[in-house]
Amino acid sequence: MMIGDLIRLMSDGNYHSGEELGEHLGVSRTAVWKQLKKLEALDIPLEAVKGLGYRLAERLELLDGTAIIAQLPTETRHQLQHLFVEEALPSTNQYVRDRFVAGAGHAEACIAESQSAGRGRRGRAWMCPWGRGLLLSLGWRFEGGANSLEGLSLAVSVAVSQVLERHGLVVGLKWPNDILIDQGGTRHKLAGILLEVSGDLSGPCDVVIGLGLNVSLPEGLRAGMGQPVAAVHDQAPEVSRNQLVAELLVALFQLLPRFDQEGFEPWRQAWNRRHAHTGCEVEVSQGNIHYFGVAEEVDVSGCLLVRRGESVEKLAGGEVSVRGHP
C-alpha cells in the first residue's frame, strides 16, 4: 500500500474508519494505522473522531498524469514522449538521467510527490514536503553541444515566471537559477532550477532540466528551511498543481526547440526586467575570492555583469554565489 492510495481514499472530505480503509486497500487495520502515522510524520494533518474515523484536515491534491495530459494542447502531446508520475523517488533528475543512459530520455518528463535525494545548485539539498510542491524534470537532447547551452537556465526561469505571472504572482529572478517573490518587503525563495548536462562540448548532448517549485507550505514547515521561503498558494491559493504541471510543460516545449536554434538572446530582456538585484550591491563568492560590487544586467551569454569601481566583472553560471548585500 502506498501513501497516495490512502490519501486518494480520504480526499473526499468524509470520515473513514480504519476497517473501511483496510477493506478498500486490501490490508489490515494495523497496516492502515501504520500508514496514518506516516501521514502525520510527513506533516499531513489528520482529524480523528471516535466512532467516525479519520479524514484529512485539509485537501491535498495528488499528481494525476491523466489530468495533466488532458490539459495539454495537441502540439505538446505530440512532443511529449512520456510523462512518468511517481510517488517517491531519490531524484526526478536522476530518473531522467537514467532514461538517457537506457537510450531514451529526450522529451520525457518525470514528476514526483517526494524525493529523498533532490539537489539544488552546488550540491545543496532541495527540501520539499510530500505532496506540497512540484518536482519536475524534463530531458532534452541538444545537437549544438554543451557550448550552445549558455543562458539556458535563465531562459527556463523566464518561462516558469511567465506561467506563474499568469496566475497573479509577482516574481523576481536571482542569478543564475532562483525564482523569488516579495512578501512583507523580504524576498522569499519560491523555486529553483538545476540543469545537468552530459555529452560533448561541440556535439550532441543530453540535458536534464530540473525544477523544484513550492506550491503549498504549512507555516510549521517553513522555519526549518534555512532561508525565507514562499509558495504559490501564498498568493494564488486556488491554483491546481496538475494545472501548473501542464502549463509548465507547454512553456518548456515551446522554449527548448527555439533555444536550440537561437540561444539565450530572445529571453535576455525578459530576464533582465525581472532581475531582483539590478543596481543593488551584491556579495560575490568565487572559490576563495570574495568581493562586493553592483549587479548590472546579464549579457547575451547569460553572464552576470558586476561593476567594481571602474571595471566590470563578467560572472559565468556555476562558478559563483551572489547574495544581495544590505
C-alpha distance (Angstrom), angle and dihedral (degrees) to the residues before:
residue distance angle dihedral
M1 . . .
M2 3.79 . .
I3 3.79 125.4 .
G4 3.80 89.5 -119.6
D5 3.81 91.0 59.1
L6 3.79 90.1 56.3
I7 3.80 93.4 46.0
R8 3.81 91.9 50.4
L9 3.79 90.6 55.7
M10 3.80 92.0 48.0
S11 3.81 97.0 42.6
D12 3.81 94.1 90.8
G13 3.81 91.9 80.5
N14 3.82 93.8 -118.1
Y15 3.78 129.1 118.9
H16 3.80 116.8 -102.4
S17 3.78 126.6 -167.8
G18 3.77 120.9 -130.9
E19 3.79 89.2 -115.5
E20 3.81 92.4 52.8
L21 3.79 92.2 48.1
G22 3.80 90.9 48.6
E23 3.80 92.0 51.5
H24 3.80 92.5 51.0
L25 3.79 92.9 46.8
G26 3.80 97.1 39.3
V27 3.80 94.6 -122.7
S28 3.79 137.5 108.3
R29 3.80 125.0 -88.4
T30 3.80 87.3 -112.2
A31 3.81 90.4 57.6
V32 3.81 89.8 49.0
W33 3.80 90.9 50.4
K34 3.83 90.6 52.1
Q35 3.81 90.4 52.3
L36 3.80 91.2 48.1
K37 3.80 88.6 54.6
K38 3.82 88.6 52.0
L39 3.80 89.3 54.5
E40 3.78 90.1 54.8
A41 3.82 90.4 48.2
L42 3.82 88.2 53.9
D43 3.83 90.3 54.7
I44 3.80 91.8 -109.8
P45 3.83 100.0 141.5
L46 3.80 120.2 -135.5
E47 3.78 133.1 -165.4
A48 3.81 118.0 -144.3
V49 3.81 123.9 -167.9
K50 3.79 121.0 -178.0
G51 3.78 110.5 -114.7
L52 3.82 93.1 15.2
G53 3.79 105.2 57.4
Y54 3.79 131.9 -144.2
R55 3.77 137.9 -30.8
L56 3.78 137.3 170.3
A57 3.79 111.8 -90.4
E58 3.81 89.7 -143.2
R59 3.78 134.4 17.7
L60 3.79 115.5 -93.2
E61 3.79 117.6 -164.7
L62 3.79 112.3 -146.6
L63 3.78 123.3 -149.8
D64 3.79 110.8 -96.4
G65 3.79 119.3 -167.8
T66 3.81 93.8 -165.3
A67 3.80 91.9 52.5
I68 3.80 91.4 47.9
I69 3.80 94.8 49.7
A70 3.81 90.4 47.7
Q71 3.81 90.0 59.9
L72 3.80 95.4 51.6
P73 3.80 120.0 100.8
T74 3.78 116.4 -119.2
E75 3.80 94.2 -101.8
T76 3.81 93.3 55.1
R77 3.81 91.9 46.1
H78 3.78 88.9 55.9
Q79 3.81 91.9 48.1
L80 3.81 95.6 47.5
Q81 3.80 109.0 84.2
H82 3.80 98.1 -175.0
L83 3.80 138.0 -7.1
F84 3.79 113.0 -156.4
V85 3.81 116.2 -162.7
E86 3.79 113.8 -166.8
E87 3.77 133.2 177.6
A88 3.81 97.1 -147.9
L89 3.80 132.9 5.1
P90 3.78 136.6 161.7
S91 3.84 87.4 -122.8
T92 3.79 135.6 -16.3
N93 3.81 88.8 -146.4
Q94 3.80 90.4 54.8
Y95 3.79 89.9 48.8
V96 3.81 91.6 57.2
R97 3.82 92.3 42.0
D98 3.79 88.0 55.7
R99 3.80 89.2 51.3
F100 3.81 89.3 56.1
V101 3.80 89.9 50.6
A102 3.82 87.9 52.8
G103 3.81 90.6 54.4
A104 3.80 98.0 -99.1
G105 3.83 129.7 75.8
H106 3.81 101.8 108.7
A107 3.82 111.5 122.4
E108 3.80 90.2 -2.6
A109 3.79 121.7 131.8
C110 3.78 132.7 -162.2
I111 3.78 128.7 -165.2
A112 3.79 128.8 -179.7
E113 3.77 139.9 -174.0
S114 3.79 90.6 -134.9
Q115 3.77 142.2 -1.2
S116 3.78 129.5 -160.8
A117 3.81 100.5 -157.9
G118 3.78 104.4 33.6
R119 3.80 114.5 153.3
G120 3.74 135.7 -156.7
R121 3.76 128.9 -164.2
R122 3.82 118.2 -39.5
G123 3.80 91.6 12.6
R124 3.80 96.9 -63.7
A125 3.79 116.5 150.5
W126 3.80 117.5 -104.3
M127 3.81 108.9 -143.3
C128 3.80 120.1 -159.1
P129 3.82 124.4 163.2
W130 3.81 117.3 -121.9
G131 3.80 111.7 -79.3
R132 3.82 94.4 -6.7
G133 3.77 102.4 99.7
L134 3.76 145.9 27.4
L135 3.77 117.8 -95.5
L136 3.79 102.4 -176.3
S137 3.80 130.5 168.1
L138 3.79 126.8 -179.9
G139 3.78 127.7 -171.9
W140 3.81 123.7 -143.6
R141 3.79 133.7 173.0
F142 3.79 115.8 -141.9
E143 3.77 118.1 -161.3
G144 3.82 95.1 -160.1
G145 3.80 95.4 67.6
A146 3.79 133.6 -122.6
N147 3.82 91.5 -60.6
S148 3.81 89.0 67.4
L149 3.82 94.2 56.5
E150 3.82 98.4 79.0
G151 3.78 108.6 136.2
L152 3.82 96.0 11.3
S153 3.82 94.7 125.5
L154 3.82 89.1 50.9
A155 3.81 92.0 50.2
V156 3.81 89.4 49.9
S157 3.81 90.5 51.0
V158 3.81 89.3 54.0
A159 3.81 91.3 51.1
V160 3.82 91.5 49.1
S161 3.81 90.9 46.8
Q162 3.80 91.7 52.6
V163 3.81 90.5 53.8
L164 3.81 91.3 50.4
E165 3.79 93.2 45.2
R166 3.79 90.5 57.4
H167 3.81 85.9 64.3
G168 3.80 93.2 52.2
L169 3.81 101.2 -96.0
V170 3.79 118.5 140.1
V171 3.79 107.0 -145.6
G172 3.77 137.8 -175.5
L173 3.79 128.8 -161.1
K174 3.77 126.4 -130.4
W175 3.79 114.8 -158.2
P176 2.92 124.4 -79.6
N177 3.80 109.7 5.1
D178 3.83 116.6 -17.0
I179 3.79 129.2 106.2
L180 3.80 115.7 -152.9
I181 3.78 138.3 -175.1
D182 3.79 128.0 -160.3
Q183 3.80 116.4 -117.9
G184 3.77 120.5 172.5
G185 3.79 92.3 -14.6
T186 3.80 92.7 -55.7
R187 3.79 125.2 104.2
H188 3.79 112.1 -122.9
K189 3.80 125.8 -166.2
L190 3.79 112.9 -112.0
A191 3.80 103.4 168.1
G192 3.78 144.7 -2.1
I193 3.79 133.0 -152.9
L194 3.80 125.9 -148.0
L195 3.81 124.0 -172.6
E196 3.79 121.2 -164.1
V197 3.80 117.4 -169.1
S198 3.78 131.5 -167.4
G199 3.79 128.6 174.9
D200 3.79 138.9 47.8
L201 3.79 128.2 -18.1
S202 3.79 91.1 -132.6
G203 3.82 103.2 17.8
P204 3.81 135.8 57.0
C205 3.78 114.5 -39.9
D206 3.78 135.6 -179.0
V207 3.80 120.6 -129.1
V208 3.78 128.7 -166.8
I209 3.80 112.1 -159.3
G210 3.79 110.8 -157.7
L211 3.80 124.4 -167.2
G212 3.79 126.5 -172.7
L213 3.81 111.7 -171.0
N214 3.80 126.9 175.4
V215 3.81 109.6 -135.7
S216 3.81 102.2 169.2
L217 3.79 127.3 3.5
P218 3.81 123.6 -178.9
E219 3.78 111.3 -134.3
G220 3.78 92.1 -118.3
L221 3.80 91.2 62.9
R222 3.78 98.1 50.9
A223 3.78 98.1 71.5
G224 3.79 91.4 65.2
M225 3.80 95.6 52.2
G226 3.81 94.6 88.0
Q227 3.82 95.0 -131.5
P228 3.81 138.3 43.4
V229 3.81 106.9 -73.0
A230 3.78 134.6 -176.7
A231 3.79 137.7 -169.6
V232 3.79 135.7 -143.3
H233 3.80 91.4 -115.5
D234 3.81 90.4 59.6
Q235 3.80 87.6 76.2
A236 3.82 103.9 13.2
P237 3.81 106.7 33.8
E238 3.80 96.4 170.8
V239 3.79 98.3 55.9
S240 3.80 114.1 119.2
R241 3.79 120.1 -131.9
N242 3.79 91.0 -140.1
Q243 3.79 90.4 50.8
L244 3.80 89.9 51.7
V245 3.80 91.8 51.3
A246 3.80 90.8 51.7
E247 3.81 93.0 48.1
L248 3.80 92.3 46.7
L249 3.79 92.1 50.6
V250 3.80 90.6 51.1
A251 3.81 90.8 49.8
L252 3.81 93.9 48.0
F253 3.80 94.7 46.7
Q254 3.79 88.5 52.2
L255 3.80 92.0 48.2
L256 3.80 104.3 44.9
P257 3.83 102.4 60.0
R258 3.80 90.2 45.8
F259 3.81 92.7 47.6
D260 3.80 89.3 51.8
Q261 3.81 88.2 58.0
E262 3.82 103.4 34.6
G263 3.79 108.6 21.5
F264 3.81 124.3 -145.5
E265 3.80 100.1 -38.6
P266 3.86 97.1 93.1
W267 3.84 89.7 58.6
R268 3.81 100.2 38.3
Q269 3.82 98.6 93.1
A270 3.82 91.4 43.9
W271 3.80 90.0 53.0
N272 3.81 93.3 47.1
R273 3.83 91.2 51.0
R274 3.80 88.9 58.2
H275 3.82 96.5 40.6
A276 3.81 105.9 133.9
H277 3.83 95.4 -158.0
T278 3.81 105.1 42.1
G279 3.81 108.3 142.3
C280 3.81 91.9 4.4
E281 3.76 126.9 122.4
V282 3.78 108.9 -110.0
E283 3.77 135.6 -173.9
V284 3.78 114.0 -127.6
S285 3.79 121.2 -157.3
Q286 3.79 115.8 -169.3
G287 3.78 112.1 168.4
N288 3.81 105.5 -60.3
I289 3.81 92.5 -17.4
H290 3.81 118.6 98.1
Y291 3.77 127.5 176.0
F292 3.80 143.3 148.7
G293 3.76 126.2 -119.6
V294 3.79 142.9 147.0
A295 3.78 116.4 -87.7
E296 3.78 116.0 -128.2
E297 3.79 130.0 174.9
V298 3.79 130.2 -53.4
D299 3.78 117.8 -105.5
V300 3.80 130.4 -131.1
S301 3.82 89.9 -80.1
G302 3.79 93.6 52.1
C303 3.80 93.0 -107.2
L304 3.80 115.9 146.3
L305 3.80 115.3 -124.4
V306 3.81 114.6 -142.4
R307 3.81 120.9 -174.3
R308 3.81 117.9 -139.9
G309 3.77 107.4 -177.2
E310 3.80 106.5 -63.6
S311 3.80 95.8 -11.7
V312 3.81 131.5 75.0
E313 3.80 121.5 -143.5
K314 3.79 119.7 -151.1
L315 3.82 111.2 -145.3
A316 3.79 119.4 -158.7
G317 3.79 121.0 -149.5
G318 3.76 118.7 -96.5
E319 3.81 95.0 26.2
V320 3.77 104.7 77.2
S321 3.75 145.1 39.4
V322 3.79 117.7 -139.4
R323 3.78 122.9 -164.6
G324 3.76 128.0 176.6
H325 3.80 110.2 -107.8
P326 3.83 116.3 -143.3
